[in-house]
Each structure stands twice: as structure tokens, then as C-alpha cells.
Amino acid sequence: MFYFIRLIRPYIHESMKRKIAIPSDVKKVIKKRTTVYLPNTLHITQPTKNIYAILEKIPTLHNKLLDEHTYKNYLYKNFLC
């Protein structure tokens, strides 16, 4: 859990920082277990590698979303042609 938080911390929006706060009493956290159930259609063979690949794409995706031409091109190709 702590490793995952360390991976995603730089990409968390300021309003969501409270979601990744690490409790001061780590012993209680270690006793808890979190299970994530994924759909059968989602095949993940190398979770860490997949997470890194997605995290590497975030800056590129973010820049595309900030560019108004992305939306104009999508609108033109899908609705105006």
C-alpha cells in the first residue's frame, strides 16, 4: 500500500491529498488488508509495469486535454463530417 501511494502521490490533485494521507500509527494499518476485485475482462499480467506505463502517459494526456484543438478536432471528426 505504501509503495502504491508513493507511486501515485505526484499525480494526486490537491483536493484529493486527504485520500493518500498515511496514518501515524502504522501498526494498525499493517494489520488491515485491502482487496481490489477486477473484472474478468481485465487481464493484468504485470501490475507494476502497467501502472508505470499509465503514469508515464499522464503528462501527455494532460497536455492534450488542456489544448482546445483536441476537442475541436474530436467534434469535427465525429459530429460535423
MOGI-V345636 format. One record per pair of residues at least 12 apart in sequence whose ideal C-beta (glycine too) atoms are under 10 Angstrom apart, sorted by sequence separation. I is the first residue (numbers start at 1). J is the second residue. If there is no record, write none. Layout:
i->{I:I}
j->{J:J}
This chain:
i->{8:9:5:6:5:4:5:6:5:2:1:2:2:1:2:1:4:1:1:1:7:4:8:11:4:7:11:3:7:10:4:8:11:7:10:11:8:11}
j->{20:22:19:20:20:20:21:22:22:22:22:26:29:29:30:30:34:32:33:34:48:47:51:54:48:51:55:48:52:55:51:55:58:55:58:59:58:62}
